[in-house]
Amino acid sequence: MPSVPIRTALVGRDAELARLREQLRGVLNGEAAATLISGEAGIGKSRLVGDLTDSARGDADVLLGRCIDLGRAASPYGPLIDVLRALVEARGANDVMASLGADRLSRAAILLLLPELVGPDTPDLEGKAPPRELNDGSGPEQLVSAITTLLRVAADKHPLLIVIEDLHWADEGTLIVLTALLRRIAGARVMVVITMRDDGHRRDPARRFAVESERARVLEGMPLSRLADDDVRAMIAELVEAPIDPEAFDQLLERSEGVPFFIEELAENASAPLTDSLRDVLLARYDRLDDLTASLVRVMSISQAAISHDVLVRLAGLPEEQTELSLRDAIAAGVITIDETDRYSFRHALLREAVRSELLPGERTRLHRVLAGILQRTAEAGGQQPPLPELAYHWEQAKEYEKSFVASLAAMQEAASKFAYAPAAYFGELALERWDEVDAAAEKTRIGRVAFLEQLALVLRDAGKTTRGLAVIDLALQELTSENDPVAHARLLRQKADYHSYMGWPGREPLITEALAVLGSGDDNHQLRAELYSLLASMQMRAGDLQEAIATASLSLRHAQRSGDESQQAIAYNLRGASLASAGQVQAGIDDYAKALPLASTGNSLMWLHANYSDMLNNIGRYHQAVEVAEAGLAIAQRYGVERTTGAIMMQNLIDPLLELGEIERVEQLLWRGVDTHAVRMQRVYMVSSRVRSLAWRGHADEAEKLFRERELPLQQTAELERQVWYAVLFMEITIAIARDDFATARAAIERMMRDSGKRTGSQRRLLLEAAWVLAECRARGEDTTKLSAEVEAAWREQTQELQDPDCTRVLLGLLEPGESPLNEAVTAAASKSVPRIFEVITRIELIRHQIATGDRPGAIDTSRSAQSFSQRLAHAALEHRVTELTRALGLGNGTTAANKESLLTPREQQVLDFVAEGLSNRQIGERLYISAKTVSVHVSAVLRKLGVSTRTQAARSALVTHQPRSEGDR
C-alpha cells in the first residue's frame, strides 16, 4: 500500500544538499566521507537525508539503520544490525559471508549479530558456541573489526551509503563500532551519514562521540539552523493552496520559529485559530481522525519501533479489514507513514510522543502487556529468538515483574555474548533489582544468585562501571559465607583483583594470595590455580620481586601442565622468561620464550607473549629484534581487532625500540594512529611515556610537560605498584628536563634513582646510559660529578655480565671518564646495534669538547661535521642545538653552506619543502603524506631552521626545492 506522506520541495537546505551530493560523488571515485547532520527535533534532518538517499539509489547501496528510544534498554548494535541486514538483502547472504573469506573469527562475530545466517552455508559454526578466541578478551574488538572489514570489502564491489538515524538514542556498542569505522574507511567507497539531535548534554555518550570524531577530523559536522523568513514563506507556499494573509503569516512565523516540522503542522491548520500549546499543534492532525482511527493510532504509539502489519492487527484487536481502513485514513492524514521495510511508523517522533501522552495510565500498562505477549509468541512460533531488550522494556512497563526479570536476565546474557556491555549492565542491574521480588522466577532460571552476581560483576567491569562492579563482588562474597563454595569464592577474589589491576589500584596481591588460601593445598582445580599463580607472578614481576616471580611462575606452569591448558602454559613460561631476563639471566629467559611460542594458541596468550618478549628485548638492547617481535604482535592485535585498545601496549613496545633506533617519524605515525577512548585506563597510561618522549625529542618541552602533568597522578599511582612504570616516570622527567636544557633537574632525577631503596630491575639499564649523558653535560657546565659518576658506574657493574653489553659499557665509560682513547672507543662503540642511536651524537659532542680543550681544532672540526650529519638525520632538537653551538664555537657558522646543502634535509623534510613550495597548508600536506598536521609543522620548523630562513615563502624560493612552485594564478 503506498504511503501518502507530506513532502514538499526541500527548502532552505540547498547548500547542505549540494555538499552531501559532492561527498557522494567523491565516494563513487574512492574518497570516503562521513557527515553528522545535527539539529533540534523537527529541523529536517531526516528529510535532508531522504533527498540524498533518493538521488543515491542506483549509484550506491543504501543501508539504513535506526536507533530506537528504549532508554537504557537500547538493543545492542540495533542500527548496525539493520545496516548488516540491509546489506544481506542487497547482496545475498552467500556474498556477504564470502566477503569475510576463511576468517573464522570474523564470520563467527558477524553471526553473533545475524544468527539467522547460521545454516548450510556456515557448516563450520552451525549449532556451536562462538569460537574460544572470541571469549578470551579479544571478542569486542574482533566484532568491531569484523563489521568494519565486511563493510570495506562490500564497498569494493559497489559503493555504500550508510545512514544511521537518531544517534542520540544509540547504545554504546554502536558508538564504539562507528568510532572504528570512521577511522578505517579511508580510501573505501563508503559514505556514512548520521543524524542526531543536538539538545543532549555534552557528556552524553553520543554527544561525546560526535565531539571526539569531529575533533579527529573523521566526521564532518553539518548543523542545521532554523529557516530564514524567506524560506518559511517559500515552504508555506508549497504547503498551502490559498495565500495566507500577512497577519496570519506573522503569527505562524512566530510560533514555528523556523522549524520545518512545526511549519508543516501550523500550515495544516492555517485556517483555524492558532493554539498556544505546542502539544495541541502536534495533535491537530490526530484530532481530525475519526474515533476508530484515533484509537488505532493511540494503540500504535505504545511501540517505539516501527511495527509490522500482522503485529499491529493483533495489538489493535480489530478485524483486519477495519484496521486497514483506519490505517489508510491515518496515512492520508499525514499521521502514519510506511517505511522502507514495509512497517508502519509515525511521521515524526515528536508526533508519536504527543499521541502517546493521550493514553490513560491503565491503557499504557495494558498495551505494554499485550505488545510484549505478541512479540514473544510471534518469535516462538517462528522458532526465533524473541527481541529480549524490547521484551524486558515492555514487561517492565507493564509491571509484569516476573516476566521482566526473566527477560532482563536473558537480555543481559545475550548482550554480554555480543560484547555490548553497557546495555548488558543495565539489564543485569534490573534483574538484580527484581530478584528478591520474584523468588519463583529466580529459581526457574537455573542460575544461582552468587553465579549471577559473578556474571554481573564481569559485565559491570567491562562496561566501565568499576565502583558498582566492586560493590556487586563484595555482595557476592558476603552471600558466599553461607554457601561454602571455595572455588566460587576464589573466582570472585580473582575478579576483584582484576578490577584493581585494570584501574591501577593497590591491594591486588593480597586478594590473589587470599584466593589461593581459600582453595587450600589440595591437588585439584589446576586450571584456576594456574591462572591465580600467573596473576601473582605478573604482579611480583612488575613490582620488581623477580626471584619470587620466577618461583610463582614455575608453580603456575606446573598446574597448567596438570590441567593440559597449553595457552596457560605459554603464559607461565612467558612470565618466568621475562622475570629471568630482568634479573639478568637473559639466555634462560630467552629459552623460556622459545618454549612458550608453540604453546600460545589464543589471542590473549599470543599478545601477552609478544608484548613481554619485545619489552625484554628492548631492555637488553636488542632493538631490531624487539621491533620485529613487536610488529608481529601488532599484526596479531590487528587480526583480533584490538590494535587501538588492548593492543596499545603492543604499540608502546614497538615505539620504544624505534625511538632507540632514531626512527622518530615512524614513531609519530604510530602515535597519530592513537588509542581508542574506550581503552581502559592502564592502556592509556602506558602510552604516555611514548608521547612525552617523542614530544621532547622534537623540542616541544611545554607540550611534553603538560601531557605528563595531566597523567601524573595515575602514573605515580601505578609506579607505586609497578617498578617498570617507576623507571618510566623517571625517564620522562629526565627527558623533559633535557628538552628544556635543564640538566640540573635531570641530574637530581638521576640522584633520586641512585638513592632509591626499591628493587632494581632490567629497566634501570637504559637509564644508566642516560645518566652518563646527563653527567657529561653537567661536567661541561663546570659541576663536580665525580661521586655520582662513580655510583652510576658501580650500578652498571653490579648488573650480571649478560646485561653489560661491551659496546654500551664503552659508551658509558667514555662519557663518565672522558679522555681521548675512551672517547674514541665510545664513538666507535656507539655505532653498534645494541646502543641507542642518539649516542652517536652524544659521544661525538663529548669528543669535540675534549678536542677543543686539548687544542685539536682540526680534529674538532672533522668530528663536528660528523656530529652535524648524525644530528640532522635524527632530528633530535636538543642534540641539534648542542651541535650547532659547538659548530659556531669553532667558527663554522650554522653549517648550511652551499657545499653541504644537498644533504641537509631528510627525505621527509624534502617532501614537505616541495609541498610548501606548492602552496599547500600543513593540513593538506598531512593528508598527502598520511601524517598529522602537528607532525608537518615540526618538519616545517626543521626546514626553516636548516635553511636559515624565517618564512615559508623564503623556504619555497630555496634552491633545494626539487620542482618549481606554482604561481599564484595556478593555485
C-alpha positions, 0 to 999 in steps of 0.5 A, spaced: 500 500 500 503 506 498 504 511 503 501 518 502 506 522 506 507 530 506 513 532 502 514 538 499 520 541 495 526 541 500 527 548 502 532 552 505 537 546 505 540 547 498 547 548 500 547 542 505 544 538 499 549 540 494 555 538 499 552 531 501 551 530 493 559 532 492 561 527 498 557 522 494 560 523 488 567 523 491 565 516 494 563 513 487 571 515 485 574 512 492 574 518 497 570 516 503 566 521 507 562 521 513 557 527 515 553 528 522 547 532 520 545 535 527 539 539 529 533 540 534 527 535 533 523 537 527 529 541 523 529 536 517 534 532 518 531 526 516 528 529 510 535 532 508 537 525 508 531 522 504 533 527 498 540 524 498 538 517 499 533 518 493 538 521 488 543 515 491 539 509 489 542 506 483 549 509 484 550 506 491 547 501 496 543 504 501 543 501 508 539 504 513 539 503 520 535 506 526 536 507 533 530 506 537 528 510 544 528 504 549 532 508 554 537 504 557 534 498 554 537 500 547 538 493 543 545 492 542 548 494 535 540 495 533 542 500 527 548 496 525 544 490 525 539 493 520 545 496 516 548 488 516 541 486 514 540 491 509 546 489 506 544 481 506 538 483 502 542 487 497 547 482 496 545 475 498 547 472 504 552 467 500 556 474 498 556 477 504 559 471 508 564 470 502 566 477 503 569 475 510 573 469 506 576 463 511 576 468 517 573 464 522 573 469 527 570 474 523 564 470 520 563 467 527 562 475 530 558 477 524 553 471 526 553 473 533 549 479 530 545 475 524 544 468 527 539 467 522 545 466 517 547 460 521 545 454 516 548 450 510 552 455 508 556 456 515 557 448 516 563 450 520 559 454 526 552 451 525 549 449 532 556 451 536 558 456 541 562 462 538 569 460 537 574 460 544 578 466 541 572 470 541 571 469 549 578 470 551 578 478 551 579 479 544 571 478 542 569 486 542 574 488 538 574 482 533 566 484 532 568 491 531 573 489 526 569 484 523 563 489 521 568 494 519 572 489 514 565 486 511 563 493 510 570 495 506 570 489 502 562 490 500 564 497 498 569 494 493 564 491 489 559 497 489 559 503 493 555 504 500 551 509 503 550 508 510 545 512 514 544 511 521 538 515 524 537 518 531 544 517 534 542 520 540 538 514 542 544 509 540 547 504 545 554 504 546 556 498 542 554 502 536 558 508 538 564 504 539 563 500 532 562 507 528 568 510 532 572 504 528 569 505 522 570 512 521 577 511 522 578 505 517 574 507 511 579 511 508 580 510 501 573 505 501 567 507 497 563 508 503 559 514 505 556 514 512 551 519 514 548 520 521 543 524 524 542 526 531 539 531 535 543 536 538 539 538 545 543 532 549 548 534 554 555 534 552 557 528 556 552 524 553 555 518 550 553 520 543 554 527 544 561 525 546 562 521 540 560 526 535 565 531 539 571 526 539 570 524 531 569 531 529 575 533 533 579 527 529 577 530 523 573 523 521 566 526 521 564 532 518 559 536 522 553 539 518 548 543 523 542 545 521 539 552 523 532 554 523 529 557 516 530 564 514 523 568 513 524 567 506 524 560 506 518 559 511 514 563 506 517 559 500 515 552 504 508 555 506 507 556 499 508 549 497 504 547 503 498 551 502 493 552 496 490 559 498 495 565 500 495 566 507 494 573 509 500 577 512 497 577 519 496 570 519 503 569 516 506 573 522 503 569 527 505 562 524 512 565 523 512 566 530 510 560 533 514 555 528 520 559 529 523 556 523 522 549 524 520 545 518 516 540 522 512 545 526 511 549 519 508 543 516 503 542 522 501 550 523 500 550 515 495 544 516 491 548 520 492 555 517 485 556 517 483 555 524 485 559 530 492 558 532 493 554 539 498 556 544 500 549 546 505 546 542 502 539 544 495 541 541 499 543 534 502 536 534 495 533 535 491 537 530 492 532 525 490 526 530 484 530 532 481 530 525 481 522 525 475 519 526 474 515 533 476 508 530 482 511 527 484 515 533 484 509 537 488 505 532 493 510 532 493 511 540 494 503 540 500 504 535 504 509 539 505 504 545 511 501 540 517 505 539 519 501 533 516 501 527 511 495 527 509 490 522 502 489 519 500 482 522 503 485 529 499 491 529 492 487 527 493 483 533 495 489 538 489 493 535 484 487 536 480 489 530 478 485 524 483 486 519 479 489 514 477 495 519 484 496 521 486 497 514 481 502 513 483 506 519 490 505 517 489 508 510 485 514 513 491 515 518 496 515 512 492 520 508 492 524 514 499 525 514 499 521 521 502 514 519 507 513 514 510 506 511 517 505 511 522 502 507 521 495 510 514 495 509 512 497 517 508 502 519 511 508 523 509 515 525 511 521 521 515 524 526 517 522 533 515 528 536 508 526 533 508 519 536 510 522 543 504 527 543 499 521 541 502 517 546 501 522 552 493 521 550 493 514 553 490 513 560 495 510 565 491 503 565 491 503 557 499 504 557 500 498 562 495 494 558 498 495 551 505 494 554 502 487 556 499 485 550 505 488 545 510 484 549 505 477 549 505 478 541 512 479 540 514 473 544 509 468 541 510 471 534 518 469 535 516 462 538 512 460 533 517 462 528 522 458 532 526 465 533 529 468 538 524 473 541 527 481 541 529 480 549 531 488 550 524 490 547 521 484 551 524 486 558 522 494 556 515 492 555 514 487 561 517 492 565 512 497 563 507 493 564 509 491 571 509 484 569 515 483 574 516 476 573 516 476 566 521 482 566 526 479 570 526 473 566 527 477 560 532 482 563 536 476 565 536 473 558 537 480 555 543 481 559 546 474 557 545 475 550 548 482 550 554 480 554 555 474 548 555 480 543 560 484 547 555 490 548 556 491 555 553 497 557 546 495 555 548 488 558 549 492 565 543 495 565 539 489 564 543 485 569 542 491 574 534 490 573 534 483 574 538 484 580 533 489 582 527 484 581 530 478 584 528 478 591 521 480 588 520 474 584 523 468 588 519 463 583 522 466 577 529 466 580 529 459 581 526 457 574 532 460 571 537 455 573 542 460 575 544 461 582 544 468 585 552 468 587 553 465 579 549 471 577 552 476 581 559 473 578 556 474 571 554 481 573 560 483 576 564 481 569 559 485 565 559 491 570 567 491 569 567 491 562 562 496 561 566 501 565 562 501 571 568 499 576 565 502 583 558 498 582 562 492 579 566 492 586 560 493 590 556 487 586 563 482 588 563 484 595 555 482 595 557 476 592 562 474 597 558 476 603 552 471 600 558 466 599 559 465 607 553 461 607 554 457 601 561 454 602 563 454 595 571 455 595 572 455 588 566 460 587 569 464 592 576 464 589 573 466 582 570 472 585 577 474 589 580 473 582 575 478 579 576 483 584 583 483 583 582 484 576 578 490 577 584 493 581 589 491 576 585 494 570 584 501 574 591 501 577 589 500 584 593 497 590 591 491 594 591 486 588 596 481 591 593 480 597 586 478 594 590 473 589 594 470 595 587 470 599 584 466 593 589 461 593 588 460 601 581 459 600 582 453 595 587 450 600 593 445 598 589 440 595 591 437 588 585 439 584 582 445 580 589 446 576 586 450 571 584 456 576 590 455 580 594 456 574 591 462 572 591 465 580 599 463 580 600 467 573 596 473 576 601 473 582 607 472 578 605 478 573 604 482 579 611 480 583 614 481 576 612 488 575 613 490 582 620 488 581 620 481 586 623 477 580 626 471 584 619 470 587 616 471 580 620 466 577 618 461 583 610 463 582 611 462 575 614 455 575 608 453 580 603 456 575 606 452 569 606 446 573 598 446 574 597 448 567 601 442 565 596 438 570 590 441 567 593 440 559 591 448 558 597 449 553 595 457 552 596 457 560 602 454 559 605 459 554 603 464 559 607 461 565 613 460 561 612 467 558 612 470 565 618 466 568 622 468 561 621 475 562 622 475 570 629 471 568 631 476 563 630 482 568 634 479 573 639 478 568 639 471 566 637 473 559 639 466 555 634 462 560 629 467 559 630 467 552 629 459 552 623 460 556 620 464 550 622 459 545 618 454 549 612 458 550 611 460 542 608 453 540 604 453 546 600 460 545 594 458 541 589 464 543 589 471 542 590 473 549 596 468 550 599 470 543 599 478 545 601 477 552 607 473 549 609 478 544 608 484 548 613 481 554 618 478 549 619 485 545 619 489 552 625 484 554 628 485 548 628 492 548 631 492 555 637 488 553 638 492 547 636 488 542 632 493 538 631 490 531 629 484 534 624 487 539 621 491 533 620 485 529 617 481 535 613 487 536 610 488 529 608 481 529 604 482 535 601 488 532 599 484 526 596 479 531 592 485 535 590 487 528 587 480 526 583 480 533 581 487 532 584 490 538 590 494 535 587 501 538 585 498 545 588 492 548 593 492 543 596 499 545 601 496 549 603 492 543 604 499 540 608 502 546 613 496 545 614 497 538 615 505 539 620 504 544 625 500 540 624 505 534 625 511 538 632 507 540 633 506 533 632 514 531 626 512 527 622 518 530 617 519 524 615 512 524 614 513 531 609 519 530 605 515 525 604 510 530 602 515 535 597 519 530 594 512 529 592 513 537 588 509 542 581 508 542 577 512 548 574 506 550 581 503 552 581 502 559 585 506 563 592 502 564 592 502 556 592 509 556 597 510 561 602 506 558 602 510 552 604 516 555 611 515 556 611 514 548 608 521 547 612 525 552 618 522 549 617 523 542 614 530 544 621 532 547 625 529 542 622 534 537 623 540 542 616 541 544 618 541 552 611 545 554 607 540 550 611 534 553 610 537 560 603 538 560 601 531 557 605 528 563 602 533 568 595 531 566 597 523 567 601 524 573 597 522 578 595 515 575 602 514 573 605 515 580 599 511 582 601 505 578 609 506 579 607 505 586 605 498 584 609 497 578 617 498 578 617 498 570 612 504 570 617 507 576 623 507 571 618 510 566 616 516 570 623 517 571 625 517 564 620 522 562 622 527 567 629 526 565 627 527 558 623 533 559 628 536 563 633 535 557 628 538 552 628 544 556 636 544 557 635 543 564 640 538 566 640 540 573 633 537 574 635 531 570 641 530 574 637 530 581 632 525 577 638 521 576 640 522 584 633 520 586 634 513 582 641 512 585 638 513 592 632 509 591 631 503 596 626 499 591 628 493 587 632 494 581 630 491 575 632 490 567 629 497 566 634 501 570 639 499 564 637 504 559 637 509 564 644 508 566 646 510 559 642 516 560 645 518 566 652 518 563 649 523 558 646 527 563 653 527 567 657 529 561 653 535 560 653 537 567 661 536 567 661 541 561 657 546 565 663 546 570 659 541 576 663 536 580 660 529 578 665 525 580 661 521 586 655 520 582 659 518 576 662 513 580 655 510 583 652 510 576 658 506 574 658 501 580 650 500 578 652 498 571 657 493 574 653 490 579 648 488 573 650 480 571 655 480 565 649 478 560 646 485 561 653 489 560 653 489 553 661 491 551 659 496 546 654 500 551 659 499 557 664 503 552 659 508 551 658 509 558 665 509 560 667 514 555 662 519 557 663 518 565 671 518 564 672 522 558 679 522 555 681 521 548 682 513 547 675 512 551 672 517 547 674 514 541 672 507 543 665 510 545 664 513 538 666 507 535 662 503 540 656 507 539 655 505 532 653 498 534 646 495 534 645 494 541 646 502 543 641 507 542 642 511 536 642 518 539 649 516 542 652 517 536 651 524 537 652 524 544 659 521 544 661 525 538 659 532 542 663 529 548 669 528 543 669 535 540 669 538 547 675 534 549 678 536 542 677 543 543 680 543 550 686 539 548 687 544 542 685 539 536 681 544 532 682 540 526 680 534 529 674 538 532 672 540 526 672 533 522 668 530 528 663 536 528 661 535 521 660 528 523 656 530 529 652 535 524 650 529 519 648 524 525 644 530 528 640 532 522 638 525 520 635 524 527 632 530 528 633 530 535 632 538 537 636 538 543 642 534 540 641 539 534 642 545 538 648 542 542 651 541 535 650 547 532 653 551 538 659 547 538 659 548 530 659 556 531 664 555 537 669 553 532 667 558 527 663 554 522 657 558 522 650 554 522 653 549 517 648 550 511 653 552 506 652 551 499 657 545 499 653 541 504 646 543 502 644 537 498 644 533 504 641 537 509 634 535 509 631 528 510 627 525 505 621 527 509 623 534 510 624 534 502 617 532 501 614 537 505 619 543 502 616 541 495 609 541 498 610 548 501 613 550 495 606 548 492 602 552 496 599 547 500 597 548 508 600 543 513 593 540 513 593 538 506 600 536 506 598 531 512 593 528 508 598 527 502 603 524 506 598 520 511 601 524 517 598 529 522 598 536 521 602 537 528 607 532 525 608 537 518 609 543 522 615 540 526 618 538 519 616 545 517 620 548 523 626 543 521 626 546 514 626 553 516 631 552 521 636 548 516 635 553 511 636 559 515 630 562 513 624 565 517 618 564 512 615 559 508 615 563 502 623 564 503 623 556 504 619 555 497 624 560 493 630 555 496 634 552 491 633 545 494 626 545 492 626 539 487 620 542 482 618 549 481 612 552 485 606 554 482 604 561 481 599 564 484 594 564 478 595 556 478 593 555 485 
